[in-house]
Amino acid sequence: MRKKSKTLTIAGHTIARGQTQDLMLDVSQQYTGSPIQLPIRVIRSTKAGPTVLITAAVHGDEFSGVGIIHELMHADDLNPLIGTIIVVPVVNVFGFETQERYMPDRRDLNRCFPGSESGSLSARFAHIFFSELVMHADFCIDLHSAAVPRTNYPNVRGDFRDADVRRLCRAFGCELMLDSKGPDGSLRREATKAGCPTMILEAGEPCKLEPSIHEVGLRGVKNVLRILDMLPGEVVKPPYQSLIKQGIWVRASIGGILRFHVSPGQIVEEGQPIATNADVFGQEQSVLVSPVEGIILGMTTLPAIKPGEPVCHVAIPTKSMKQIRKILKDSNRSGLYHQVRKDMASSISKRDITQSDNDASWAPSVNVPED
């Protein structure tokens, strides 16, 4: 951990141990010259300990993390026993105002870290954020959703070569964990490189507040704080956990309108129908099938599709699928795992498959979509 002092200075404000302060950090200016500011809450224990940075909406249209942080802020037990919690509910304040993923200069902020003091608007923003916040932190949890028009079954991602990142990811408590250091310029990759081990949560859809996703995120953040001895209580574990090192995108071969036969988090067999592709008059054209046995990690929520566009991302766990099936069969049907599955399925135009003629019209690729 970084060397700790009794005081912490952010945005020109000094926060002593035992204090909680809401701050506004100047990150840019409007055309009028008025400041554009980043809202920050700092919660400090009276005792020394790790500093954990929790961020959301690095992409301006990803609201799930904002909802998770709201739940966290209203939790009765958010009083760290040791250390400091720094919370940034909305990082990309530009995109959040317009419900857009990107910055005003059309750059992806999550490709601009650690930034530059004399670079583009996005680079300058990233530089201020990195120097004022990341460099104070010992660990970071970055909360994300899928990109438009997709949804992601809750999963954590991080560079498992780093022991601290691996520890955070396992503690967070998602069933699926992706070993991926992230793209160049992403917050998790650059922060980890700078000595602040960082993991991300990928969960749900953009532009939505999803209660069961919030519950997953709240449980996960608290789990991480518990293993760092910052909160009391035991870590709440999921039914199972498995590392994902490979994923395959099923893509449309022809244009049409989809009716799905699967939903996020569902286990699928090789050859199992994923979606029926119909023409504009509703006549079936083809049935897309899974090329492998795996778990539905992500999928499009937009039924209209063109050739080559992604329909469904099938993750291949390292854990035995037979073992996963048995664990889930024996698990509590009223637990959070099943509630998340149920809620996410309600946002998908899904029907049971009746056709027996499965046209394997898919184009697999082995890339894992990046945050």
N, C-alpha and C positions, 0 to 999 in steps of 0.2 A: 504494500500500500504506500501511497504517497505520504511524505512527512506531514503531520498535522500540527496546526497551531490552534490556539483557543479562539481565534477570530477567523472569519471567512469573508472575503470581499468580492462581491459580484455586482456589476452595474454601478460601481461607485459607492455601494452601501456595504457596511460592515455588519455581519451577523455573528453575534457571540453565541457560545454554547448555551443551550436551553431556550433559545429564541426561535420564533417562527415569523417569517416576513414574506409578504408579497411584494415583488419587485417588477419594474418595467425596464427592460434593457433596450437601449437605442440600437437598432440594427440597420436602418436606412432612413430615407426621407421621401416625402411626397413631392409632387411637382411644385407645391407651394413652399417647400422647405420645411414643413412641419415634420416632426419625428415620427417614424414608424417604429413601434415598440413591441417587444416580445414579453408576454406575461410569464412570470416565474414565481414559484413558491419554494421557499427554503425552510425545512423543518430540522432543527438541530437538537440533539440530546445534550444533556449536561455532561455526558461522558464521551471521551474520545472513541473513535471507531471509524469504520469505512464510510466513504461518501458514495452514494448510489444516485445516479442520474437516470430519471425516467422520462422518456420523450414520446410524443405522439404527433401525428399529422406532419411528418417530414414531407409527405405528399399531401397537398392541401385538400384533397377530396376523400381522405381516409379518416372517417369519423370514429371508427370503432375504438381506436386508442384514446380518443377524447372521452368517450363514454366510460372506458375502463378507469381512466384517471379520475373522472367525476366520482365513480364508485369508491375508489381508493381514498379520495379526499373526504368522503362522508363516512368512512369506516370508523367505528368507535375506538378501535385499537391502534390507530395510526399515530402512535407516540413512541418513536424509536428509543430503545433501551440504551443504545450506544450509537455514535456516528451521526451522519447527516443524510437526509433525503432531499434531493433537488428535483422538482417536478416542473416539466414544461408541457402544458396541455396541448398547445398548438405551436409547432416549430415554424412551418411554412405559413406565416400569417398572410402573405400575399395570396396564395392559392386558396386558403381557407375562406377568404372574403368572397371569392368568385366560384368556389366549389370546383377548382381545377387542380390537377395533379402537379402542374409545373409552376415555375416562377415567371414573373412578367417578361423576362428576356427569353422565355421558352426553353430554358434549361431545366434539367432535372436536378433539384437540390441534392438528391441522394447520389449524385455522381460528381459533386463539387467539393467535398471535404478533402483535406482540412481547409481548403480555401486559400485566398490570396488577398493581402491588404490592398493591392493596387489592381486587382483583376476586374472581371465582369461584376454586374450587380449580384448575381448568385454567388460568385466566388468571394466577394466581400462579406456578404451575409454569412456564408459558411465559415469564413475566417473569424468573424466576431463570435459566432456561436461556439466554435471550437476552442478559441483562446479563453473565452469568459466562462465556459461551462465544462466542456469535456476535459480540459486540462486540470480542473479541480477534482474530477471524479476518479474513483477507484474502479467502479463498475458502471455499466450502462445497460438499461433495458429499453429497446426501441420498439414501439408498437405500430404495426402496419396492418393494412387490409389488402385485398387483391386489387388489381387494376381494372378499370372499366373494360368490358362488361363481364366481369368474372367474380367468382366467389372462391374462397380457400377454406378447406377444412382446417381447424386450428392446428398449427405446427410451429415449432421453434427452429431457428436456424443460427448457425454459428460455426466458427472455425474450430473443429474438435481437436486440432493439433495443439491448441492452447488449453492447458489443464483447467484454468479458471473459467474460460468460456464453456468448456465441456461440463464443468460443475454447475454453472448457472442454467444451462439448457436442460440438464437432467433434473435439476431441482424444480424448475418452472412447472413441470408436470403435464406436458402434452403427450399424447400417445405417439405422435410422429415427430422425429427429430432429423433435420437435414444437416449433414456435414458439408458446409459451404462457407468459405471465407467472405463471399460477397464480391460484387464488382468493384473495380477501381473507383475510388471517390465516394463509395458508400460510407455512411456513418459507422456501421459496424466494423468494416474492414480497416478504415483509417484510425478509428478510435482504439481498436485492439492493437494496431501497429504502434500507436503512440503511448501504450502502457495503460489503457483503460479497457479491460476485457469487456466485450459487448456482444449481446445476443439480441435477436429480434423475435417477436411473435408475428406470424402471418395468419390472419383470421378474418373471415367474413367478407362482406361486400363493401365497396366504396359508397360514400354518401348515405350510409345507414348507421343507425344505432340499434344494435341487436342484443337484447338482454342476456341471452345465454352465452354469447361471445364475451360480453362484459364479465359474466361470472367466471368464465375460463381465465380471462386476463387478470381479474382481481385475485383469484386463487393463486395464479402463477406468480404474480408480483409479490404477494405475501409469502409464498413458499421461498422465493429467493431471499427476501429479507430475513426469513427465519433461519436459513442455513448460514447467514452472515451474523447471526445472533443479535439482529437489530429488532426483531419482534419475538414475543413469546409464542409458544405453541409448536405443534408437530407439523411437519410437511404433509400436505394432503396429496396422496399419490393417485395417478390414473389407473384404470384397469390393467393396462399394459403399457410398455414403452418399447419402441423399436427405432433404430437408426435407418434412415433412408439415404442410400448412396446413388440411386439411379431412379429416374422417372421417365415415362414415355408419354408424349402428347399424341392423342388420337385426333387426326385432322380430317375435315370434310374433303371429299374428292369432287363433289358437285355442289352447286348452289341449291338452296331450298329452305324449308322451314322445319325445325327439329321438334320432335317430341321425345323427351328423355325417359330412359328406363332405369336410371341410377341417380343417386344423390350424393353429396359430399360425405366422406367418411365411410361409404359403403364398401364392403369387400366384394370384389368381382373375380370371376374365374376367367381363364383364357377362353376366348371365343364367346363370352357372354355379351348379349346385346347392350349397347350403351345408349343409342339414340336411333330413332327412325327418321329418315330424311324424306320429307314429302314435298311435292311441287306446290305451286301457288293455289291449285285447285284441291289440294289435300290428297292427291294420289301418291302412294308410297313409291319412292325411287330407289332407296337402298336402306340397309340397316348397318350402322357402324357397330363394330364389336371391339372388345378389349383384346389387344394382342398378347397380354400376359395376365397371370394371376397377380392381383395386387389390391391396393386400396385407392379409392377416388380421393385424390388430394385437392384437386381444383377443377373447376369446369366453367364454361361460359354460362351466363344467365340470359343471353340474348338468343332467342330461338332462330332468328334469321341468320343464315350462314352462306359464305362464299367458298369456292374451292381453295383449299390450303389453309383456311382459318382454323384455329384450335377449338376443339370441342370439349375435350376432357383430358386431364392429366392423371395418369395412373402411376402411383408410387409403388416401388418394389421394396418391401421391408427386408431387413437382414434377419429379422426374427421369423421363425417358422410360421407360415400362414395357418397350418393345422393347429398350432399352439394358440395363436391369436383367436381363431374361431372358438376354441374350447373356452378360453378365458372370457370372451364376450358372452358366450352362451350361459355361463355360470354367474355373470356379473349382475349387480342390482339394476333391475329394469327401470327404476325410478331415479337412477343416478344421473349425474351431469353429462356423462358421455352420451347416454340415450336421449337426453333432452336436447343437446346440441344437434344430434343427428336429426331428430324430429323437427326442430325449428328450421334448420337449414333446408330440409326437404320441402318445407312449405313454400319456399321461394322459387322452386323449380317446377316447370310444367312437366310433371312426371306421370307416366302411366305404366301399368304392368305389360310386359311383352306377351304377345300372343302369336306372333309370327314365328315360323320355324326356319324360314329361309334367311340365313344370316350372310349378308354380303360383306366380306372383310375389306371394306373400302376405307382403309386408314393408311396414314403415312407416318410411321413412327420416327421419333427423334429422341435422343438421349439427353437433351439439355434440361436442366432444372431451372424454372423461371426465377429470376432474381428479384429481390425486393427493390 
